[in-house]
Amino acid sequence: MRVGIHPVSRPVVYRDRAADVVFLTRSTADSTRTIEWEDGNTYPVIDVEVSSASHPFYTGTSRVMDSAGRVERFERRYGRAASLTR
C-alpha cells in the first residue's frame, strides 16, 4: 500500500438511537462529540438512525409501513399525470 494516501482508522463509538445500543469499533469517521467508554477512555461518538441492532432484517421483526400514505404523497407531489405518461 502507498504511504500517506489512506485515511486514519481509529476507535469510534457508534450509538444507535432507535435501539439504545452503543458499540465500539474502528472507523475512519470522525466526530467532534465524545463519550467515555467502559474502559475509561474517551472516544468520538457518532449517532446513527439504524444499525444491526434495530434493522428489521437483522432483528427478524417487521414494521408496519404506511405505503398508502406514501403513494398519496407521491401523487400529490408529482401529480397523477406522471403515472399516465407511459
RODO-2510 file (C-alpha; in nm, 4 decimals, decimal comma):
residues 86
     n   res          X          Y          Z
     1     m     0,0000     0,0000     0,0000
     2     r     0,1159     0,3509    -0,0723
     3     v     0,2013     0,5580     0,2325
     4     g     0,0089     0,8760     0,3113
     5     i    -0,2987     0,8270     0,0905
     6     h    -0,5186     0,6210     0,3207
     7     p    -0,7401     0,7725     0,5927
     8     v    -0,6514     0,7098     0,9556
     9     s    -0,8503     0,4316     1,1220
    10     r    -0,9272     0,4924     1,4897
    11     p    -1,1614     0,3560     1,7579
    12     v    -1,5077     0,5152     1,7335
    13     v    -1,8271     0,4580     1,9330
    14     y    -2,1486     0,4250     1,7319
    15     r    -2,4746     0,4914     1,9172
    16     d    -2,7995     0,3558     1,7710
    17     r    -3,0764     0,5883     1,8862
    18     a    -3,3612     0,3547     1,7862
    19     a    -3,2398     0,0514     1,9833
    20     d    -3,0476     0,2405     2,2537
    21     v    -2,7342     0,0366     2,1813
    22     v    -2,3725     0,1542     2,1723
    23     f    -2,0761    -0,0328     2,0294
    24     l    -1,7064     0,0377     1,9884
    25     t    -1,5391    -0,0360     1,6572
    26     r    -1,2674     0,1001     1,4307
    27     s    -1,3597     0,3547     1,1663
    28     t    -1,2230     0,6375     0,9565
    29     a    -1,5228     0,8542     1,0516
    30     d    -1,4624     1,1337     1,2994
    31     s    -1,6855     1,3387     1,5266
    32     t    -1,6456     1,6418     1,7493
    33     r    -1,8647     1,4859     2,0197
    34     t    -1,7077     1,2360     2,2575
    35     i    -1,8196     0,9748     2,5076
    36     e    -1,6438     0,7980     2,7909
    37     w    -1,6365     0,4232     2,7267
    38     e    -1,6427     0,1378     2,9804
    39     d    -1,2624     0,1138     2,9760
    40     g    -1,2301     0,4746     3,0975
    41     n    -1,1038     0,6131     2,7646
    42     t    -1,2782     0,8901     2,5721
    43     y    -1,3751     0,8162     2,2103
    44     p    -1,5580     1,0095     1,9370
    45     v    -1,9275     0,9151     1,9221
    46     i    -2,1412     0,9010     1,6077
    47     d    -2,5197     0,8766     1,6331
    48     v    -2,6900     0,6550     1,3744
    49     e    -3,0563     0,6007     1,2978
    50     v    -3,0315     0,2311     1,2073
    51     s    -2,7779    -0,0377     1,2909
    52     s    -2,7805    -0,4152     1,3051
    53     a    -2,9421    -0,3843     1,6499
    54     s    -3,2516    -0,2078     1,5139
    55     h    -3,2772    -0,3019     1,1439
    56     p    -3,5696    -0,5395     1,0722
    57     f    -3,3540    -0,7658     0,8526
    58     y    -3,1171    -0,8441     1,1404
    59     t    -3,3701    -0,8443     1,4235
    60     g    -3,6321    -1,0564     1,2465
    61     t    -3,9087    -0,8105     1,3278
    62     s    -4,1091    -0,6206     1,0732
    63     r    -4,2528    -0,2742     1,0937
    64     v    -4,5845    -0,1617     0,9522
    65     m    -4,5155     0,0817     0,6715
    66     d    -4,7678     0,3401     0,5605
    67     s    -4,7462     0,2505     0,1919
    68     a    -5,0817     0,4040     0,1024
    69     g    -4,9741     0,7333     0,2559
    70     r    -4,6511     0,7314     0,0582
    71     v    -4,8354     0,6696    -0,2700
    72     e    -5,0766     0,9539    -0,1972
    73     r    -4,7900     1,1868    -0,1115
    74     f    -4,6141     1,0920    -0,4347
    75     e    -4,9268     1,1603    -0,6406
    76     r    -4,9834     1,4927    -0,4660
    77     r    -4,6240     1,5986    -0,5238
    78     y    -4,5854     1,4864    -0,8849
    79     g    -4,9463     1,4703    -0,9951
    80     r    -5,1435     1,1846    -1,1396
    81     a    -5,0286     1,2730    -1,4933
    82     a    -4,6799     1,1453    -1,4122
    83     s    -4,8095     0,7892    -1,3851
    84     l    -5,0155     0,8177    -1,7086
    85     t    -4,7315     0,9308    -1,9367
    86     r    -4,6165     0,5766    -2,0200
***
